Every structure is written in C-alpha cells, then in structure tokens.
Amino acid sequence: MRTLVVACVLQILVGCSNNNKSTTSAKDTVRVVQDSGANALLPSLTYEERQGRHLYMKYCAVCHGTEGKGDGFNAFNLDPKPRDFTDSRYMSALSDARLLETISQGGRGVNKSVLMPSWGGRLTTIERTYVMAFIRLFGKPKN
Amino acid sequence: MEKGRTYFALSSVVLLVVLAISPLKDSFREWKWYQYEYNGLVSAMPQRIKPTDIGIKQVWARTLDRIDRCVTCHLGLKEKALAESKQPFRSHPRIYHDFEDFGCTICHEGQGPATSFMESVGKVKYWDKPIFPKEYMEASCGKCHKEARVLQAPILTLGRKLIEESNCVACHKLEGYSKQWVPGLDGIGSKVNRNWLVRWLKNPRGYFAKAKMPNFLLSDEDANLLADFLMTFKSFGSEAVLEPIPKKLTPASASDLEKLVELGSTRFREARCISCHPINGKGGYVATELGKVASKVSLQWLYNYLKNPKRLQPGVEMPRYRLKESELNAVTAYMQSEFIDYELEEVPPHAPDPAYHEKGLALFKKYNCSGCHELGGMKKAEEMGPELTSIGDKKLYEIDFGKDSIEHTLPLYLFTKLKDPRVFLATMKMPKYEFTDEESRAVAVALLGNTKELIPEELKVLPGPPSTYSPQGEFGKLVDDLACFGCHTMFGRGRLVATDLTLESSQAQGEWIKGYFRVPYSLRPILTERMPNLFLNDREIQVIVDYMEKVFIADSLEQHFENDQTRVTKGKILFYEKYGCQACHQLNLKGGYVGPALDKVGSRLKPGWIIHWLKDPQALNPESIEPNNKMADDEVEALTAFLMSLK
C-alpha cells in the first residue's frame, strides 16, 4: 500500500515538474519576443488611450511635446508656454469637464491664452474624450 | 448472497447521489456567480444601476449571423459608472459600433456561444480562434474596412502601408495591393561595381539604412555567384546605349577640374538632390543613398543617367533636370569626386565558378528575384510564397512552429515570422525585412484581417476605384519627364510626399506659381522633402501654368473679393487676439513653425480659397491639422481681407 502511495506521489511530482519545465521555456521566448520593442508601452494602454495617443501625436505633440512636458518643437515660439501635462498637482486639480472644454473651445473659450486652438470643430466628441484619456496618463505616476 | 445485497444497496445510494448532483451542478454555473457578484457590486454603488436578472443573456447580430453570450457575464458594458470597475463588469470603451448590432466576437474573436470563461476566450479543442490579444484588435477592423487608410485604426493603416511598400505581392497572392515599381536589372553589368554588388546582395541595409530591398541572408558563396551572374547583363533592355564620357568631364589640368567640381557642387545644391536622396543618412528617403554612389556606379553610367534617367531606367521617378551640357559635366564630376566609399576594399581579381551562370540563375529563380526586378524578359515564378488572401483563417494545425517554442497562436506566429522570417525553419526562403516590433505587429494586424468571413456587402467599406487620370499633350509629357507623380497627387493619382495639386490653381495665383518654379522654396521651414529646382525654361513654365489654370481649378471655389481697410483692421485683431493664428503660422519672423509662413500670402493665395479654407480646412485637405474654428461669415471675410492685404 505504502509503495503504491509513494509511486503515485512520485508520478504526480514528475508530471508536475515536466509540465513546469515546458511552460516556462515557452513563456520565456514569448516574453523575449514581446518585450524587445521600444513600443512595449503600447499593449498596456486601453483602447481609448491608444486612440488618444495617435490623435495626440498628430494634433497636440507639436506644442505639448511627445512626453507631454509642454516642450514640443513649436513650444519655443509660444508665450505663454504650453501646459506641462506631467505637472500632476495642476492636472489632478483640473476636472475632466474643464479639460474637455479647453480642448473643445481652445484657450479663448476658457479665458486662457488664445495660442491654444479650439479643436471642437476638427475632432468629434468621442475623439476629444480619447485625447483626454491619453493626456491623463502623463500625470499618473509611471510604474 | 449477503455480500451481493450490500453491493446493490451501496450502488443504489451512489446512483441516487449522482442523480442529485447533476441538477445541483447546474445551479452552480460560473456565470451565475458573476451575476450575483454584479448585483452585489451595483447595489453598493451610489449611482442607480439596474441589477440584472439571473439567466443566460445573448446578443444576436442578425446581419453577421453571430450569437454571442459574452453579455451573460460582461454585464456593465453600457454603464459609464463602471468604467474603472474590475472585469468582467467594466464598461466598454466608446467606439463607433454598437455591440448590440455587431455582437462581440466579430471584433474580439473567441467562442461566442460558450458560457464559461475558459471556453469563450481561451484555446479550446476544435475552436481555432481564441480571443484576440489587445494589441492585435485592429485586425478585425480590416475584415470590413478594406480601404488603404482606416482613420480609426492607425495600426492597421500602418500595416497596410508597410505591406504595399515592402512589395509583399511580388511573392504572395494578396488582394487590394498594387505592385511597386522596382528598378529593372538590365544593364546592371554596365552600371555597378561588382564589389559593391556583392556587399549589397549580402546586406542592402549596410549600404542604405532605408533600403527597400530585404536581406536574403545569402552566404558569401551565393552572393558571389549571383553577382557574377548579374554582371553578365551589360546591355540595357530598351536598346539604350551608353554615350561616351565627354572629354570636358575629365579635364587634364587640376585647376580646371577644381572649377568644374565647384560649379557641380553649386548646381547639386540648387537642384536640391537631398530633398529625395539621403547623403550618408541625411536628407529625404524617397530615393536611394548618394553618399557612396561614386563607388557604386560607373562614371559613364552616372553621366548618362543624369542626362536622361528614364532612358536607362524606364519608370524611375527621377525628374530629368534641365541641366546644360557644361552643368551636366560639372554635376557628374562633383559627384564622382565627392561621394566615394573609402571603406569599400579593393578585392583581388576573382576567379568565377565555371558554372556561375547556371548556379546564379538557379539562385535568381530560387529567391524569386524576378518577382520584383525585371531582367532579360524573365517571367515571374508562379505562387512563390503561400497565398495570404485568407491568412486570418489559417488553422493552427496547418502551421509549422518548428523548434521555436513560442505560444501557439496565429497572431504571435505572424509577428515572430515577420521579425525573423526563418526562425521556424532555416531553409525557408522569405527574406528579412528588418521590421521593428511595432511594424511587425502592424503587418500582422493587417494580415490577420484577411479572412473568408462572410460579411454582408452593405457593411463593407471598399476602396474607391483607382484613378484613371492621365494628362495628355505637352503638359502630359512634362509630367512624365519631371516625374511629378513621384511626389504630387493629381486627381487621386500619385504620391502624397508633397501637396495635392488637384486644386492648385484655385489655391495659388498664376504669377506666384511661375515664380515658385524659378526659385522653389519651402513654405514650411521644418519639412525635409523640398521641391527641387528643375531649371525649367520660361516656355515650359508657361505650359504648366496654362494647363493648371484650365484643369486644376474648381469654379465653386472662385469668389470675387473686394478689400477695404476696416475689414483688414478687424481681421488683424481676429488673427492675433481671437484665433491666435501666430501659434502655428509665421508672420514677420514671429510665430510658430507648424503651418506655412504667411508673409506675402496676399500675393500667393486666391481670396476664394482663403474663404473656403477658413470655413472648413478639411473639406479642401482632409489631412490638414488646421483646427476648424467654425467662424462666422463676417469673421471669415475680415480675416481674408487681412491676409490678402499682406502683399
């Protein structure tokens, strides 16, 4: 009886270890393949953030910068300077409604600098919420 | 006998228990727990959300003939308040399609009718389409959206662009892509240095970082054989013969040569060759690298090519510059003296393999070189690579994953294959395209959308018919000779490296266009590709402008406009203080770099164009990033007045 139990336990152990071995190696390759890219950030974004990223890069990054620091190549020509989205104190105090209003109506609509254009006519409501979702990422701590 | 009774009693009890379990099991279904959990979750929330009644739910997408029970557990898809909640209750991101019309699996894949988590999303026996990983989701957009650019799916759009540019259709059957122009190889023996050719064959990107030709990973021996084979093709297909090098191109005295080279350097810069050609990696990427071209091609070929590119290379998109004979000599001499590859070592005379022709030809055929390149009228080998028209339906058992131990899924297979085409089997023939991770993923996404899925015709978004525009007469000849379609689009034909010219004469004034041809300048200081100076004569310029004013014009955009000072003043205030145009446009050396500079715009644009542009920029150029300010008519007129006053 005892030998039977030992044999069973052994079998289970061997089975497990075999299993483990094969899965680890498979996963390793997968990880190497997927992590080697510069764009490893992409898969971690939600759908809205990814859509927002593409719109942000097309319309906003020239002034606000690809990193959201308000240092796009055209920022040099602007006074006042574009908003730094990584300023988490300012950004967390800014409500979604207000941010959306600024995107939609531009600086002139919210009593800020007219150098910020209004995007309400160019981008649809959904597109503007996508952009906002992406902008919100800059203020969040990176993990 | 006693024993038998005991067994009977025992087995009866077991049977009873088993009978009791089977209905009980049904009341402990996975989805029921999720529904109870959901009801608990929403009742604890401050917002009023209707709890669900317990039972299997499904979406029946009639037009697509799909039944999806995902909504049995994904209960909060339409509840905005659940945007941050945990799965499976999180609300669905806002998209353009309502899942109640389209269902879930048409986009996400997975097993719609299944009611347990593992069966619906995971890999199940006999169900070949597990749920798509998030980064490959846009593949599903490609099932219905067949046009080249899908605005809401940037990854898919990038993938389609890469498939087109990489000329995948040269080897694979794939619908919706056209074959790219690739230089023919006739006359290559009179064109290039054999030494250069061997290095190019071994690694095209070693010579030109953005070479379109992929790396076939040839061995030294194979590269030499193929080079020997190719070098035997010395005559150009179109019966063109190389003209001899003029004596003036190789003057005897060093000072004469120096003068010649100096003139050549000036013309080379004036012609803006670097708008399209990179020099040691700097410059445009439309055409090939010039930094080491003197060590690549022969002097005679270079002289003849600059004189008339299309004669030696039919179909090439290089303009024939109107250089005088002396200038032509000068530019050739300059390029010959400047663009030398000092790293290209002199190799000792090479003794070719006696059977190099047969072996070279065999290699040429093996790698389907004639899929892209023309050579001696050779036919393209049929069905060289596997057909990709329904690659998205490929079954996993049909795929050879080789020794590579990646997870066995179709997206990951395609991604890995595109990154390293021979990783699964070293003897495969597919060349390496040096795609980045993002690019490989994009191409995989574009391929995965090619399925045999039956999509109702009314849901398909098909690309428009190809443009049939083909200018005739003198203008047509000029367009061909100057390779305008290489950068500009006219009536839907051509590339979008530079502006679309379809409405050019509605936009710009004739006198300005004439001046622009004489001294082309970039309207946007940050652009790399710039209009070359083609050195056209006045008559040619007149032909072009006359044609443009007849054809590249829309009557609806013409508008009579009278200027007056009050509107100009009002327009100036609107420009600077309301719409902040100076954020993107330069005027009097102040302002941004994003849009074109507006100095002297009153002598450049037509008032009707400005009016229509200000009202709706994207109606005239869908790609423009100019905001649409929805201006009132009087504001549009005032701004137009101000802009037209800038002369």
Chai-1 contact restraints between the chains, C-beta under 6 A:
chainA,res_idxA,chainB,res_idxB,connection_type,confidence,min_distance_angstrom,max_distance_angstrom,comment,restraint_id
A,S25,B,S405,contact,1.0,0.0,6.0,A-B,restraint_1
A,A26,B,S405,contact,1.0,0.0,6.0,A-B,restraint_2
A,A26,B,E407,contact,1.0,0.0,6.0,A-B,restraint_3
A,T29,B,S405,contact,1.0,0.0,6.0,A-B,restraint_4
A,T29,B,I406,contact,1.0,0.0,6.0,A-B,restraint_5
A,V30,B,I406,contact,1.0,0.0,6.0,A-B,restraint_6
A,V30,B,E407,contact,1.0,0.0,6.0,A-B,restraint_7
A,V33,B,T416,contact,1.0,0.0,6.0,A-B,restraint_8
A,G37,B,D437,contact,1.0,0.0,6.0,A-B,restraint_9
A,N39,B,D437,contact,1.0,0.0,6.0,A-B,restraint_10
A,N39,B,E438,contact,1.0,0.0,6.0,A-B,restraint_11
A,P43,B,K134,contact,1.0,0.0,6.0,A-B,restraint_12
A,P43,B,E135,contact,1.0,0.0,6.0,A-B,restraint_13
A,Y47,B,P93,contact,1.0,0.0,6.0,A-B,restraint_14
A,E48,B,P93,contact,1.0,0.0,6.0,A-B,restraint_15
A,H54,B,P154,contact,1.0,0.0,6.0,A-B,restraint_16
A,Y59,B,I625,contact,1.0,0.0,6.0,A-B,restraint_17
A,V62,B,V594,contact,1.0,0.0,6.0,A-B,restraint_18
A,N74,B,G592,contact,1.0,0.0,6.0,A-B,restraint_19
A,N74,B,Y593,contact,1.0,0.0,6.0,A-B,restraint_20
A,N74,B,V594,contact,1.0,0.0,6.0,A-B,restraint_21
A,N77,B,G592,contact,1.0,0.0,6.0,A-B,restraint_22
A,V114,B,G580,contact,1.0,0.0,6.0,A-B,restraint_23
A,L115,B,G580,contact,1.0,0.0,6.0,A-B,restraint_24
A,L115,B,A583,contact,1.0,0.0,6.0,A-B,restraint_25
A,P117,B,P627,contact,1.0,0.0,6.0,A-B,restraint_26
A,S118,B,P627,contact,1.0,0.0,6.0,A-B,restraint_27
A,W119,B,P627,contact,1.0,0.0,6.0,A-B,restraint_28
A,G121,B,N628,contact,1.0,0.0,6.0,A-B,restraint_29
A,G121,B,N629,contact,1.0,0.0,6.0,A-B,restraint_30
A,G121,B,K630,contact,1.0,0.0,6.0,A-B,restraint_31
A,R122,B,P627,contact,1.0,0.0,6.0,A-B,restraint_32
A,R122,B,N628,contact,1.0,0.0,6.0,A-B,restraint_33
A,I126,B,R94,contact,1.0,0.0,6.0,A-B,restraint_34
